[in-house]
Amino acid sequence: MMNQGFQLAKRFREVMLDGLWIANTNFKDQLSGVTWEQSVTRVGSLNTIAMLTFHIHYYIAGVAEVLEGGELKIKDQYSFDLPPIESQKQWENMLTKLWTDSERFAGLVEQMPDSKLDEVFVNEKYGTYRRNLDGMIEHAYYHLGQVTLIRKMLADI
């Protein structure tokens, strides 16, 4: 029987890298073919695709650091502090980091013993590791929906 960390990692990979089960798409699929110009184009008052991509990566990288034994350094107030993207190369570099860190994150979750999932994540106020990992997956699906809709809106412009 597969451990629970393996199952959580599988769900995370589905939303970020290669799944079609829940949303019939994933971040990698939705962001492929998006140009840097499209990524920074604002539709009404919505966040841009680049901002949402930065935002989701910010949390993946920050929580991965904790899973590697480091401290929780990320803060919500900085989660949309996207540096300017002014070229296709910068956008592609951002995506490469997202895919690399997503796989790193999934690998760390996969190796986590079941007993760790019910331990406190950093501080009691954050709940358990399981709660945070489930939250990461739910958060990714939430923003995946936004990216998907914004892409459709951009196609109509």
Contacts in CASP RR format, 6 or more apart in sequence:
PFRMAT RR
TARGET T0000
AUTHOR 0000-0000-0000
METHOD contacts of the structure
MODEL  1
MMNQGFQLAKRFREVMLDGLWIANTNFKDQLSGVTWEQSVTRVGSLNTIA
MLTFHIHYYIAGVAEVLEGGELKIKDQYSFDLPPIESQKQWENMLTKLWT
DSERFAGLVEQMPDSKLDEVFVNEKYGTYRRNLDGMIEHAYYHLGQVTLI
RKMLADI
3 112 0 8 1.000
3 113 0 8 1.000
3 114 0 8 1.000
4 114 0 8 1.000
4 117 0 8 1.000
4 130 0 8 1.000
5 109 0 8 1.000
5 110 0 8 1.000
5 111 0 8 1.000
5 112 0 8 1.000
5 114 0 8 1.000
5 117 0 8 1.000
5 133 0 8 1.000
6 110 0 8 1.000
8 109 0 8 1.000
8 112 0 8 1.000
8 117 0 8 1.000
8 130 0 8 1.000
8 133 0 8 1.000
8 134 0 8 1.000
8 137 0 8 1.000
9 106 0 8 1.000
9 107 0 8 1.000
9 109 0 8 1.000
9 110 0 8 1.000
11 137 0 8 1.000
12 102 0 8 1.000
12 105 0 8 1.000
12 106 0 8 1.000
12 109 0 8 1.000
12 133 0 8 1.000
12 136 0 8 1.000
12 137 0 8 1.000
12 140 0 8 1.000
13 19 0 8 1.000
13 102 0 8 1.000
13 103 0 8 1.000
13 106 0 8 1.000
14 20 0 8 1.000
14 21 0 8 1.000
14 22 0 8 1.000
14 26 0 8 1.000
15 22 0 8 1.000
15 23 0 8 1.000
15 26 0 8 1.000
15 27 0 8 1.000
15 137 0 8 1.000
15 140 0 8 1.000
15 141 0 8 1.000
15 144 0 8 1.000
16 26 0 8 1.000
16 27 0 8 1.000
16 28 0 8 1.000
16 60 0 8 1.000
16 98 0 8 1.000
16 99 0 8 1.000
16 102 0 8 1.000
16 106 0 8 1.000
16 140 0 8 1.000
17 26 0 8 1.000
17 27 0 8 1.000
17 28 0 8 1.000
17 99 0 8 1.000
17 102 0 8 1.000
17 103 0 8 1.000
17 106 0 8 1.000
18 26 0 8 1.000
18 28 0 8 1.000
19 25 0 8 1.000
19 26 0 8 1.000
20 26 0 8 1.000
22 141 0 8 1.000
23 141 0 8 1.000
23 144 0 8 1.000
23 145 0 8 1.000
23 148 0 8 1.000
25 144 0 8 1.000
25 148 0 8 1.000
26 144 0 8 1.000
27 53 0 8 1.000
27 56 0 8 1.000
27 98 0 8 1.000
27 102 0 8 1.000
27 140 0 8 1.000
27 144 0 8 1.000
27 147 0 8 1.000
28 99 0 8 1.000
30 144 0 8 1.000
30 147 0 8 1.000
30 148 0 8 1.000
30 151 0 8 1.000
31 49 0 8 1.000
31 53 0 8 1.000
31 95 0 8 1.000
31 98 0 8 1.000
31 147 0 8 1.000
34 49 0 8 1.000
34 91 0 8 1.000
34 151 0 8 1.000
35 88 0 8 1.000
35 91 0 8 1.000
36 50 0 8 1.000
36 85 0 8 1.000
36 86 0 8 1.000
36 87 0 8 1.000
36 88 0 8 1.000
36 90 0 8 1.000
36 91 0 8 1.000
36 92 0 8 1.000
38 49 0 8 1.000
38 151 0 8 1.000
38 154 0 8 1.000
39 48 0 8 1.000
39 49 0 8 1.000
39 50 0 8 1.000
39 53 0 8 1.000
39 85 0 8 1.000
39 91 0 8 1.000
40 48 0 8 1.000
40 49 0 8 1.000
40 50 0 8 1.000
40 85 0 8 1.000
41 48 0 8 1.000
41 49 0 8 1.000
41 154 0 8 1.000
41 157 0 8 1.000
42 48 0 8 1.000
43 150 0 8 1.000
43 153 0 8 1.000
43 154 0 8 1.000
43 157 0 8 1.000
46 146 0 8 1.000
46 150 0 8 1.000
46 153 0 8 1.000
47 55 0 8 1.000
47 80 0 8 1.000
47 146 0 8 1.000
47 150 0 8 1.000
48 150 0 8 1.000
49 147 0 8 1.000
49 150 0 8 1.000
49 151 0 8 1.000
49 154 0 8 1.000
50 82 0 8 1.000
50 85 0 8 1.000
50 91 0 8 1.000
50 94 0 8 1.000
51 80 0 8 1.000
51 82 0 8 1.000
52 143 0 8 1.000
52 146 0 8 1.000
52 147 0 8 1.000
52 150 0 8 1.000
53 94 0 8 1.000
53 95 0 8 1.000
53 98 0 8 1.000
53 147 0 8 1.000
54 80 0 8 1.000
54 81 0 8 1.000
54 82 0 8 1.000
54 94 0 8 1.000
55 79 0 8 1.000
55 80 0 8 1.000
55 82 0 8 1.000
55 143 0 8 1.000
56 98 0 8 1.000
56 139 0 8 1.000
56 140 0 8 1.000
56 143 0 8 1.000
57 94 0 8 1.000
57 97 0 8 1.000
57 98 0 8 1.000
57 101 0 8 1.000
58 74 0 8 1.000
58 78 0 8 1.000
58 79 0 8 1.000
59 74 0 8 1.000
59 79 0 8 1.000
59 136 0 8 1.000
59 139 0 8 1.000
60 98 0 8 1.000
60 101 0 8 1.000
60 102 0 8 1.000
60 105 0 8 1.000
60 136 0 8 1.000
61 74 0 8 1.000
61 97 0 8 1.000
61 101 0 8 1.000
61 105 0 8 1.000
62 72 0 8 1.000
62 73 0 8 1.000
62 74 0 8 1.000
63 72 0 8 1.000
63 74 0 8 1.000
63 105 0 8 1.000
63 132 0 8 1.000
63 136 0 8 1.000
64 101 0 8 1.000
64 104 0 8 1.000
64 105 0 8 1.000
64 108 0 8 1.000
65 71 0 8 1.000
65 72 0 8 1.000
65 73 0 8 1.000
66 72 0 8 1.000
66 121 0 8 1.000
66 122 0 8 1.000
67 105 0 8 1.000
67 108 0 8 1.000
67 109 0 8 1.000
67 112 0 8 1.000
68 108 0 8 1.000
71 122 0 8 1.000
72 122 0 8 1.000
72 123 0 8 1.000
72 126 0 8 1.000
85 91 0 8 1.000
85 94 0 8 1.000
105 136 0 8 1.000
109 133 0 8 1.000
112 129 0 8 1.000
116 129 0 8 1.000
117 128 0 8 1.000
117 129 0 8 1.000
117 130 0 8 1.000
117 133 0 8 1.000
118 128 0 8 1.000
118 129 0 8 1.000
118 130 0 8 1.000
119 128 0 8 1.000
119 129 0 8 1.000
120 126 0 8 1.000
120 127 0 8 1.000
120 128 0 8 1.000
121 127 0 8 1.000
121 128 0 8 1.000
121 129 0 8 1.000
121 131 0 8 1.000
121 132 0 8 1.000
126 132 0 8 1.000
END
